[in-house]
Amino acid sequence: MTTPAPVDPAATSAWADLTTHHQSLDANLRDWFATDPARAERLSFEAGDLFVDLSKNLATDETLALLVRLAQEVNLTERIAAMFAGERINVTEDRAVLHTALRRAPGTQPPLVVDGQDVDEDVAAELDKLSAFAHQVRSGDWTGITGKPVETVVNIGIGGSDLGPVMIYEALAPYRQAGLSVRFVSNIDPTDVAQKTADLDPETTLFIVASKTFGTLETLTNARLARAWLLDALVARGVVEDTPEARRAAVGRHFVAVSTALDKVAAFGIDPANAFGFWDWVGGRYSVDSAIGTSVAIAIGPERFRELLSGFHVIDEHFRTTPLERNVPALMGLLNVWYVNFLGAASHAVLPYAQQLHRFAAYLQQLTMESNGKSVRWDGSPVTTATGEVFWGEPGTNGQHAFYQLIHQGTQLVPADFIAVAKPAYPLVDAEGDGGAVPAGADVHELFLANFFAQTKALAFGKTAEEVRAEGTPERIVSARVFSGNRPTTSILAPELTPSVVGQLVALYEHVTFTQGIVWGIDSFDQWGVELGKKLALEVAPAVSGDEAALAAQDPSTQSLLRRYHALRHPA
């Protein structure tokens, strides 16, 4: 089926009405809550286990109604259906977009068939294979070349082959198997692989090389470095003979792959039977619930991994079936459009009050910015509006002591999502207290979450000059202590950070990102913007190594930088 041309959002009647509405809107969260006691209840929603409070956003009922009308006019509901049906909505690569198929409930009817292929059957087979391997490693049945069980798994990947697995591994730390840890190598800076392997026992280390094409420069370079480290160490110990046959046998026990390029996998020395595949309809940044998550399945177990997938599916179904007026990912995405295109926001903070989510903002940076950082629409025409925003953030009170000053009192509008869980993984008590603000026996998680609730309150309602004066503040510094308020936030509260809840959070933002992309008319599933720099790096590499002809071919700035590099690296 041919993908229809994108609707120009700026040419819709809803966009015109939103423009008029914005011009007349006098946003005042204090007044809105004072005159509308039901606002919080009316603008709070549930999606799976997630309770999502949108009431502190700079939006009225009319704003949301107009945004929903915009979604209807750009055919969001139809595009959602097209994605789930397996239509080729990734038009620049002529691919379906079916990460949602990775987490469909077993036995779902009718089966999902795309291009004559039973996708459900394929996914189930690969998940079963992955699960069986994870059980082997966790039980100790899978051993290294000397017969010792695996104690450390090293995942070698980059981008979506790294950010998703490491984020979920950190988020689900309480579910990891004792005595079995995972490390992640991604950066081609040799420091990364050197430090991650420095203290490892080669006899108990298993490497997962995650690269769909088995040709990603960074990943394969690191894989070769890891292979050399492993073999040199095993030979030096005298446990492996220094012969090609013995070395190849060692690689076969200490390396597996996540790839579909089985010929390249075999050439590297990995048995193709130990390669786990996925499909071209799974984009890298949407792939953590595919075989890319092998390291996660080993760490938390296949059963928990399936719980993670079921969490994704809960939000998939909410997004697919819920009317837009109550559809949480759609509403969040539409509010982001409101902030970017009508209120001029250039960035968006994600602030998890859960230390286990300390890599969540980094994960979202790729998901959102690689997806929606585009300046042409999916038909090749220029965009008609601003697109994308910078996603960033840090966990909890760390951020409060770093950048919250700008969010509270700066001149930039920074919409922020606050995320918290009711039940902590580590329910600690401060038995002693400090004799003041922290009483003896204080529940530290509740002390922590007091900040979660207080920060969104402060951002929304601020502090007037009169309130500052009433505290006895000297007049000369009253203005410095005024908080304007009207700083928009969304609050997301979950029961606890289970595998299912983590899956729900990731799927939530996947569909937020999709919603924005459809409104802007862009292909959120390609990433051509990463290609040019990679291509030029290969062209510059000979000049870095001292090739004079390659150096002469560079622009003056690059030549100057290269000469300074050579002087620093190889001083006379």
Secondary structure, DSSP 8 states (H G I E B T S, - for coil): --------GGGSHHHHHHHHHHHH----HHHHHHH-TTHHHHTEEEETTEEEE-TTSS--HHHHHHHHHHHHHTTHHHHHHHHHHT---BTTTTB---GGGGG--TT-SS--EETTEEHHHHHHHHHHHHHHHHHHHHHT-SB-TTS-B--EEEEE--GGGTHHHHHHHHHTGGGS-TT-EEEEE--SSHHHHHHHHTT--GGGEEEEEE-SSS--HHHHHHHHHHHHHHHHHHHHHTSS-SSHHHHHHHHHHHEEEE-S-HHHHHHHT--GGGEE---TTS-GGG-TTTGGGHHHHHHH-HHHHHHHHHHHHHHHHHHHHS-GGG-HHHHHHHHHHHHHHTS---EEEEEEE-GGGTTHHHHHIIIIIIHH--SB-TTS-B-SS----EEE---HHHHHTTTHHHHHHSSS---EEEEEEEE-SS--EESS--SSSS-TTEEHHHHHHHHHHHHHHHHHH-B-HHHHHHTT--GGGTGGG-B-----EEEEEEEE--HHHHHHHHHHHHHHHHHHHHHHT--TT--GGGHHHHHHHHHHHHHHTT-HHHHHTS-HHHHHHHHHHHHHHS--
